[in-house]
């Protein structure tokens, strides 16, 4: 290889390293965004589960209350 070809090869290798590192950083950024979305979804699921638990308990309480007060026509 001539000196010019070696310099061109080194320059291209440097470019590839920079491009590769840039792509890796973009990938890391996408991963962080995905993790934040998962955490937000889990937070919402916990909130929904608490609502379901509350409504289930309220439903059971009302059923017991109604069972105590059976109408005379039943």
N, CA, C and O atoms as CSV, one atom per row, in Angstrom:
chain,resi,resn,atom,element,x,y,z
A,1,UNK,N,N,0.830,-1.180,0.000
A,1,UNK,CA,C,0.000,0.000,0.000
A,1,UNK,C,C,0.873,1.242,0.000
A,1,UNK,O,O,1.938,1.295,0.616
A,2,UNK,N,N,0.393,2.197,-0.690
A,2,UNK,CA,C,1.131,3.455,-0.690
A,2,UNK,C,C,0.722,4.271,0.525
A,2,UNK,O,O,-0.247,3.954,1.215
A,3,UNK,N,N,1.475,5.313,0.764
A,3,UNK,CA,C,1.191,6.183,1.900
A,3,UNK,C,C,-0.188,6.815,1.767
A,3,UNK,O,O,-0.886,6.974,2.769
A,4,UNK,N,N,-0.592,7.175,0.563
A,4,UNK,CA,C,-1.887,7.801,0.327
A,4,UNK,C,C,-3.015,6.818,0.621
A,4,UNK,O,O,-4.016,7.186,1.235
A,5,UNK,N,N,-2.858,5.573,0.187
A,5,UNK,CA,C,-3.887,4.556,0.443
A,5,UNK,C,C,-4.012,4.275,1.932
A,5,UNK,O,O,-5.128,4.100,2.421
A,6,UNK,N,N,-2.930,4.224,2.656
A,6,UNK,CA,C,-2.949,3.977,4.092
A,6,UNK,C,C,-3.671,5.109,4.811
A,6,UNK,O,O,-4.487,4.859,5.698
A,7,UNK,N,N,-3.377,6.353,4.435
A,7,UNK,CA,C,-4.042,7.497,5.050
A,7,UNK,C,C,-5.540,7.485,4.774
A,7,UNK,O,O,-6.331,7.811,5.659
A,8,UNK,N,N,-5.943,7.114,3.558
A,8,UNK,CA,C,-7.351,7.035,3.200
A,8,UNK,C,C,-8.031,5.950,4.007
A,8,UNK,O,O,-9.152,6.146,4.476
A,9,UNK,N,N,-7.384,4.811,4.183
A,9,UNK,CA,C,-7.927,3.697,4.963
A,9,UNK,C,C,-8.102,4.105,6.419
A,9,UNK,O,O,-9.140,3.822,7.016
A,10,UNK,N,N,-7.108,4.762,6.999
A,10,UNK,CA,C,-7.195,5.204,8.391
A,10,UNK,C,C,-8.332,6.191,8.569
A,10,UNK,O,O,-9.066,6.129,9.555
A,11,UNK,N,N,-8.478,7.090,7.631
A,11,UNK,CA,C,-9.533,8.090,7.699
A,11,UNK,C,C,-10.897,7.421,7.626
A,11,UNK,O,O,-11.816,7.811,8.345
A,12,UNK,N,N,-11.038,6.428,6.772
A,12,UNK,CA,C,-12.300,5.709,6.640
A,12,UNK,C,C,-12.596,4.918,7.906
A,12,UNK,O,O,-13.746,4.848,8.340
A,13,UNK,N,N,-11.574,4.326,8.497
A,13,UNK,CA,C,-11.758,3.585,9.738
A,13,UNK,C,C,-12.212,4.523,10.846
A,13,UNK,O,O,-13.075,4.160,11.645
A,14,UNK,N,N,-11.648,5.713,10.907
A,14,UNK,CA,C,-12.062,6.696,11.912
A,14,UNK,C,C,-13.520,7.096,11.724
A,14,UNK,O,O,-14.270,7.238,12.690
A,15,UNK,N,N,-13.906,7.274,10.470
A,15,UNK,CA,C,-15.297,7.618,10.182
A,15,UNK,C,C,-16.229,6.506,10.641
A,15,UNK,O,O,-17.272,6.762,11.241
A,16,UNK,N,N,-15.837,5.261,10.349
A,16,UNK,CA,C,-16.672,4.126,10.749
A,16,UNK,C,C,-16.803,4.037,12.265
A,16,UNK,O,O,-17.874,3.715,12.778
A,17,UNK,N,N,-15.728,4.319,12.976
A,17,UNK,CA,C,-15.777,4.299,14.440
A,17,UNK,C,C,-16.764,5.357,14.933
A,17,UNK,O,O,-17.593,5.082,15.801
A,18,UNK,N,N,-16.672,6.557,14.381
A,18,UNK,CA,C,-17.573,7.642,14.783
A,18,UNK,C,C,-19.021,7.296,14.445
A,18,UNK,O,O,-19.919,7.517,15.257
A,19,UNK,N,N,-19.245,6.763,13.264
A,19,UNK,CA,C,-20.601,6.372,12.854
A,19,UNK,C,C,-21.133,5.274,13.776
A,19,UNK,O,O,-22.285,5.316,14.207
A,20,UNK,N,N,-20.283,4.300,14.070
A,20,UNK,CA,C,-20.693,3.204,14.955
A,20,UNK,C,C,-21.025,3.692,16.348
A,20,UNK,O,O,-22.016,3.258,16.937
A,21,UNK,N,N,-20.212,4.588,16.885
A,21,UNK,CA,C,-20.470,5.138,18.214
A,21,UNK,C,C,-21.751,5.967,18.223
A,21,UNK,O,O,-22.506,5.941,19.195
A,22,UNK,N,N,-21.993,6.699,17.143
A,22,UNK,CA,C,-23.215,7.498,17.048
A,22,UNK,C,C,-24.438,6.601,17.033
A,22,UNK,O,O,-25.416,6.869,17.731
A,23,UNK,N,N,-24.391,5.549,16.250
A,23,UNK,CA,C,-25.512,4.599,16.187
A,23,UNK,C,C,-25.730,3.954,17.550
A,23,UNK,O,O,-26.871,3.777,17.977
A,24,UNK,N,N,-24.643,3.599,18.239
A,24,UNK,CA,C,-24.762,3.003,19.570
A,24,UNK,C,C,-25.429,3.972,20.546
A,24,UNK,O,O,-26.280,3.559,21.334
A,25,UNK,N,N,-25.058,5.247,20.508
A,25,UNK,CA,C,-25.660,6.254,21.393
A,25,UNK,C,C,-27.145,6.435,21.079
A,25,UNK,O,O,-27.959,6.581,21.991
A,26,UNK,N,N,-27.493,6.426,19.806
A,26,UNK,CA,C,-28.906,6.524,19.418
A,26,UNK,C,C,-29.661,5.313,19.971
A,26,UNK,O,O,-30.768,5.451,20.490
A,27,UNK,N,N,-29.066,4.145,19.859
A,27,UNK,CA,C,-29.674,2.931,20.407
A,27,UNK,C,C,-29.870,3.024,21.911
A,27,UNK,O,O,-30.909,2.612,22.428
A,28,UNK,N,N,-28.879,3.565,22.621
A,28,UNK,CA,C,-29.002,3.746,24.065
A,28,UNK,C,C,-30.139,4.708,24.392
A,28,UNK,O,O,-30.888,4.489,25.344
A,29,UNK,N,N,-30.264,5.766,23.606
A,29,UNK,CA,C,-31.347,6.730,23.811
A,29,UNK,C,C,-32.709,6.087,23.612
A,29,UNK,O,O,-33.631,6.329,24.391
A,30,UNK,N,N,-32.842,5.275,22.581
A,30,UNK,CA,C,-34.105,4.567,22.323
A,30,UNK,C,C,-34.409,3.604,23.461
A,30,UNK,O,O,-35.563,3.474,23.869
A,31,UNK,N,N,-33.391,2.932,23.974
A,31,UNK,CA,C,-33.572,2.008,25.095
A,31,UNK,C,C,-34.076,2.749,26.327
A,31,UNK,O,O,-34.979,2.270,27.014
A,32,UNK,N,N,-33.505,3.902,26.609
A,32,UNK,CA,C,-33.942,4.696,27.765
A,32,UNK,C,C,-35.397,5.121,27.603
A,32,UNK,O,O,-36.176,5.047,28.554
A,33,UNK,N,N,-35.766,5.564,26.410
A,33,UNK,CA,C,-37.153,5.962,26.155
A,33,UNK,C,C,-38.087,4.771,26.357
A,33,UNK,O,O,-39.148,4.914,26.964
A,34,UNK,N,N,-37.704,3.604,25.856
A,34,UNK,CA,C,-38.528,2.400,26.017
A,34,UNK,C,C,-38.690,2.044,27.490
A,34,UNK,O,O,-39.783,1.678,27.922
A,35,UNK,N,N,-37.610,2.149,28.264
A,35,UNK,CA,C,-37.682,1.849,29.694
A,35,UNK,C,C,-38.601,2.822,30.415
A,35,UNK,O,O,-39.352,2.422,31.305
A,36,UNK,N,N,-38.550,4.091,30.042
A,36,UNK,CA,C,-39.447,5.082,30.641
A,36,UNK,C,C,-40.905,4.779,30.316
A,36,UNK,O,O,-41.780,4.936,31.168
A,37,UNK,N,N,-41.166,4.348,29.098
A,37,UNK,CA,C,-42.531,3.981,28.715
A,37,UNK,C,C,-43.031,2.785,29.518
A,37,UNK,O,O,-44.189,2.749,29.933
A,38,UNK,N,N,-42.154,1.809,29.733
A,38,UNK,CA,C,-42.527,0.634,30.532
A,38,UNK,C,C,-42.846,1.051,31.962
A,38,UNK,O,O,-43.837,0.596,32.534
A,39,UNK,N,N,-42.015,1.913,32.543
A,39,UNK,CA,C,-42.265,2.381,33.908
A,39,UNK,C,C,-43.586,3.140,34.000
A,39,UNK,O,O,-44.336,2.971,34.961
A,40,UNK,N,N,-43.865,3.961,33.017
A,40,UNK,CA,C,-45.123,4.714,33.000
A,40,UNK,C,C,-46.309,3.765,32.886
A,40,UNK,O,O,-47.335,3.967,33.535
A,41,UNK,N,N,-46.167,2.730,32.061
A,41,UNK,CA,C,-47.241,1.747,31.897
A,41,UNK,C,C,-47.462,0.977,33.200
A,41,UNK,O,O,-48.604,0.734,33.591
A,42,UNK,N,N,-46.376,0.594,33.872
A,42,UNK,CA,C,-46.500,-0.117,35.141
A,42,UNK,C,C,-47.184,0.761,36.188
A,42,UNK,O,O,-48.002,0.280,36.973
A,43,UNK,N,N,-46.848,2.035,36.194
A,43,UNK,CA,C,-47.468,2.994,37.120
A,43,UNK,C,C,-48.974,3.063,36.860
A,43,UNK,O,O,-49.769,3.068,37.800
A,44,UNK,N,N,-49.358,3.114,35.603
A,44,UNK,CA,C,-50.779,3.160,35.236
A,44,UNK,C,C,-51.481,1.861,35.624
A,44,UNK,O,O,-52.617,1.885,36.098
A,45,UNK,N,N,-50.803,0.719,35.423
A,45,UNK,CA,C,-51.383,-0.570,35.780
A,45,UNK,C,C,-51.620,-0.673,37.282
A,45,UNK,O,O,-52.631,-1.225,37.716
A,46,UNK,N,N,-50.691,-0.144,38.075
A,46,UNK,CA,C,-50.853,-0.158,39.524
A,46,UNK,C,C,-52.068,0.683,39.913
A,46,UNK,O,O,-52.865,0.284,40.761
A,47,UNK,N,N,-52.197,1.840,39.287
A,47,UNK,CA,C,-53.334,2.719,39.555
A,47,UNK,C,C,-54.652,2.026,39.201
A,47,UNK,O,O,-55.616,2.086,39.964
A,48,UNK,N,N,-54.685,1.370,38.044
A,48,UNK,CA,C,-55.901,0.661,37.625
A,48,UNK,C,C,-56.209,-0.500,38.557
A,48,UNK,O,O,-57.372,-0.753,38.868
A,49,UNK,N,N,-55.175,-1.212,39.006
A,49,UNK,CA,C,-55.395,-2.336,39.913
A,49,UNK,C,C,-55.974,-1.867,41.238
A,49,UNK,O,O,-56.835,-2.534,41.812
A,50,UNK,N,N,-55.505,-0.720,41.729
A,50,UNK,CA,C,-56.058,-0.162,42.970
A,50,UNK,C,C,-57.532,0.187,42.794
A,50,UNK,O,O,-58.338,-0.039,43.696
A,51,UNK,N,N,-57.882,0.736,41.640
A,51,UNK,CA,C,-59.284,1.056,41.364
A,51,UNK,C,C,-60.129,-0.215,41.302
A,51,UNK,O,O,-61.238,-0.255,41.833
A,52,UNK,N,N,-59.599,-1.252,40.650
A,52,UNK,CA,C,-60.317,-2.527,40.562
A,52,UNK,C,C,-60.510,-3.122,41.950
A,52,UNK,O,O,-61.596,-3.603,42.272
A,53,UNK,N,N,-59.467,-3.094,42.775
A,53,UNK,CA,C,-59.559,-3.629,44.137
A,53,UNK,C,C,-60.608,-2.871,44.948
A,53,UNK,O,O,-61.405,-3.475,45.666
A,54,UNK,N,N,-60.598,-1.543,44.826
A,54,UNK,CA,C,-61.573,-0.735,45.562
A,54,UNK,C,C,-62.998,-1.074,45.117
A,54,UNK,O,O,-63.878,-1.288,45.952
A,55,UNK,N,N,-63.222,-1.123,43.806
A,55,UNK,CA,C,-64.565,-1.404,43.295
A,55,UNK,C,C,-65.028,-2.811,43.648
A,55,UNK,O,O,-66.210,-3.029,43.915
A,56,UNK,N,N,-64.109,-3.760,43.651
A,56,UNK,CA,C,-64.455,-5.135,44.038
A,56,UNK,C,C,-64.868,-5.177,45.503
A,56,UNK,O,O,-65.865,-5.810,45.850
A,57,UNK,N,N,-64.111,-4.508,46.363
A,57,UNK,CA,C,-64.448,-4.474,47.790
A,57,UNK,C,C,-65.785,-3.768,48.007
A,57,UNK,O,O,-66.595,-4.206,48.824
A,58,UNK,N,N,-66.014,-2.686,47.284
A,58,UNK,CA,C,-67.281,-1.956,47.412
A,58,UNK,C,C,-68.442,-2.821,46.944
A,58,UNK,O,O,-69.509,-2.811,47.558
A,59,UNK,N,N,-68.251,-3.556,45.883
A,59,UNK,CA,C,-69.278,-4.458,45.374
A,59,UNK,C,C,-69.609,-5.531,46.412
A,59,UNK,O,O,-70.780,-5.825,46.649
A,60,UNK,N,N,-68.589,-6.113,47.027
A,60,UNK,CA,C,-68.809,-7.139,48.057
A,60,UNK,C,C,-69.548,-6.538,49.256
A,60,UNK,O,O,-70.453,-7.164,49.809
A,61,UNK,N,N,-69.163,-5.333,49.651
A,61,UNK,CA,C,-69.817,-4.670,50.776
A,61,UNK,C,C,-71.293,-4.439,50.487
A,61,UNK,O,O,-72.142,-4.671,51.349
A,62,UNK,N,N,-71.600,-3.983,49.280
A,62,UNK,CA,C,-72.988,-3.727,48.906
A,62,UNK,C,C,-73.799,-5.020,48.824
A,62,UNK,O,O,-74.968,-5.043,49.208
A,63,UNK,N,N,-73.191,-6.084,48.332
A,63,UNK,CA,C,-73.890,-7.372,48.274
A,63,UNK,C,C,-74.249,-7.856,49.673
A,63,UNK,O,O,-75.352,-8.355,49.895
A,64,UNK,N,N,-73.323,-7.710,50.616
A,64,UNK,CA,C,-73.589,-8.121,52.000
A,64,UNK,C,C,-74.687,-7.268,52.606
A,64,UNK,O,O,-75.561,-7.771,53.312
A,65,UNK,N,N,-74.637,-5.970,52.326
A,65,UNK,CA,C,-75.658,-5.061,52.849
A,65,UNK,C,C,-77.033,-5.402,52.293
A,65,UNK,O,O,-78.022,-5.393,53.026
A,66,UNK,N,N,-77.096,-5.699,51.012
A,66,UNK,CA,C,-78.370,-6.075,50.399
A,66,UNK,C,C,-78.870,-7.413,50.918
A,66,UNK,O,O,-80.076,-7.607,51.071
A,67,UNK,N,N,-77.961,-8.332,51.188
A,67,UNK,CA,C,-78.360,-9.642,51.701
A,67,UNK,C,C,-79.010,-9.505,53.077
A,67,UNK,O,O,-79.909,-10.275,53.415
A,68,UNK,N,N,-78.570,-8.550,53.858
A,68,UNK,CA,C,-79.151,-8.316,55.185
A,68,UNK,C,C,-80.547,-7.710,55.074
A,68,UNK,O,O,-81.391,-7.944,55.939
A,69,UNK,N,N,-80.795,-6.942,54.030
A,69,UNK,CA,C,-82.061,-6.218,53.864
A,69,UNK,C,C,-82.901,-6.823,52.749
A,69,UNK,O,O,-83.327,-6.113,51.838
A,70,UNK,N,N,-83.143,-8.124,52.812
A,70,UNK,CA,C,-83.948,-8.752,51.767
A,70,UNK,C,C,-85.378,-8.225,51.839
A,70,UNK,O,O,-85.979,-8.173,52.912
A,71,UNK,N,N,-85.909,-7.838,50.690
A,71,UNK,CA,C,-87.296,-7.355,50.685
A,71,UNK,C,C,-88.280,-8.475,51.076
A,71,UNK,O,O,-87.994,-9.653,50.862
A,72,UNK,N,N,-89.417,-8.110,51.640
A,72,UNK,CA,C,-90.387,-9.101,52.078
A,72,UNK,C,C,-91.030,-9.844,50.918
A,72,UNK,O,O,-91.540,-10.949,51.106
A,73,UNK,N,N,-91.018,-9.267,49.729
A,73,UNK,CA,C,-91.658,-9.914,48.585
A,73,UNK,C,C,-90.790,-11.005,47.962
A,73,UNK,O,O,-91.254,-11.691,47.051
A,74,UNK,N,N,-89.539,-11.195,48.419
A,74,UNK,CA,C,-88.687,-12.268,47.888
A,74,UNK,C,C,-88.852,-13.537,48.605
A,74,UNK,O,O,-88.201,-14.526,48.269
